[in-house]
Amino acid sequence: MENTQKRVGVVGGVRIPFCRNNTAYAEVGNFGLSVKVLGALVERYGLHGVELGEVALGAVIKHAADWNLAREALLSSGLAPTTPGITTARACGTSLDNAIIVANKIAAGQIEAGIAAGSDTTSDVPIVYGRRLRKRLLAMNRARTPLDKLKVALHGFSLRELKPAFPGVAEPRTNKSMGDHCELMAKEWHISREAQDQLALDSHRKLAAAYESGFFDDLVVPFRGLKRDGFLRPDSTLEKLASLKPAFDKRSGQGTLTAGNSTGLSDGSAAVLLASDDWAAQRGLKIQAYLRDAEVAAVDFVHGEGLLMAPTIAVPRLLARNGLTLQDFDYYEIHEAFAAQVLCTLRAWESAEYCKNRLGLDAPLGSIDPARLNVHGSSLAVGHPFAATGARLIATLAKLLEQKGSGRGLISICTAGGMGVTAILERP
């Protein structure tokens, strides 16, 4: 059969400033965040009234009423109402996964263009009734008469049933938070507190420099009085970071993860426009870069593997399939869930033992040039609204490649549940 696969272009992306929860976006919610970023993308690329093949948009922390979030948000975005939408979630990899979904449809010739996006709020979280009260209310709903409903309501009732249930912050199978898991990884790979703080400081300094240079002028759309990310601390120092207490392992005296070298709870949204060459040309739009390939992997964190180590598995598969080495990239956009997670990943690729025993390689993948890593800062300084980070990384990397004129970039995201989502962007 003739290969009819099309190239998938990244036309560009936008995002709103990311901010700390319970601040500027506290009253907005996922719907408002999503409408804002989709509307900004529509405005940027002249998509008013345009029918796209797909809008894939997701959120990790969302209300039950947000079950059709993508479709509802696009109906308020300015796109043609005949544009379909799909609501997704793969934890922190959600919007990168959405780009993979849209890209695969474009490559297969099913659609010509689509949007990949993600939004998350940790301010407007779903707080629900506990299981016992939910069962009682459902039983009352099934009861036929008012008297029967009253009997169900009162039988065995306890005030403890009124205690609300909040969104879980721990892995259900280990009852450990992501930070707890990352502390274990840091100890296993002997990642020092000083190295983590230095990576965090570098992230803030690089992000501040990028804003000053104007890099984000057409990527970040002001919203609710914010023009820059609310986490950015350009005046931070190693001394300030060193003064912070451990955030997770507080008892052993050996905890190294702090509020300064870990991402904070965030609100925000981001979106990217993907298209075939023909579609972009017909609309007079330029392609910044091409999405060459992607890979998703998972680890058995329940039985001892590091929760956030799945990208170490996904990347070598991606490299092998494309005949590349780890050094064949001009830029590396590695999501900074925690500074320790990034450093564990890099150390694993440098480890001959890990690469042989876990990855089945004859030699270690090797080191990367630190000057090419997260060159304009990343999640530690920007913030990390879970579902929005992937689209942010795509938009940043695509613009970097466009500015360079040619080259190749690697995106790597770790996620809850022990998964990793990775992708290659290139500009021939």
Sequence and secondary structure as in RCSB ss.txt:
>XXXX:A:sequence
MENTQKRVGVVGGVRIPFCRNNTAYAEVGNFGLSVKVLGALVERYGLHGVELGEVALGAVIKHAADWNLAREALL
SSGLAPTTPGITTARACGTSLDNAIIVANKIAAGQIEAGIAAGSDTTSDVPIVYGRRLRKRLLAMNRARTPLDKL
KVALHGFSLRELKPAFPGVAEPRTNKSMGDHCELMAKEWHISREAQDQLALDSHRKLAAAYESGFFDDLVVPFRG
LKRDGFLRPDSTLEKLASLKPAFDKRSGQGTLTAGNSTGLSDGSAAVLLASDDWAAQRGLKIQAYLRDAEVAAVD
FVHGEGLLMAPTIAVPRLLARNGLTLQDFDYYEIHEAFAAQVLCTLRAWESAEYCKNRLGLDAPLGSIDPARLNV
HGSSLAVGHPFAATGARLIATLAKLLEQKGSGRGLISICTAGGMGVTAILERP
>XXXX:A:secstr
        EEEEEEE   EETTSTTTTTHHHHHHHHHHHHHHHHHT TT   SEEEEE SS  GGGTTHHHHHHH
TTTS TT  EEEE  GGGHHHHHHHHHHHHHHTTS SEEEEEEEE SSS   EE HHHHHHHHHHHH SSHHHHH
HHHHTT  GGGG EE    B TTT  BHHHHHHHHHHHTT  HHHHHHHHHHHHHHHHHHHHHTTTTTTB  BTT
BSS TT  TT  HHHHHTS BSS  SSS    BSSSB   EEEEEEEEEE HHHHHHTT    EEEEEEEEEE  
GGGTS TT HHHHHHHHHHHHHT  TT  SEEEE  SBHHHHHHHHHHHH HHHHHHTT  SS      GGGBST
T  HHHH   GGGHHHHHHHHHHHHHHHHSSEEEEEEEEETTTEEEEEEEEE 
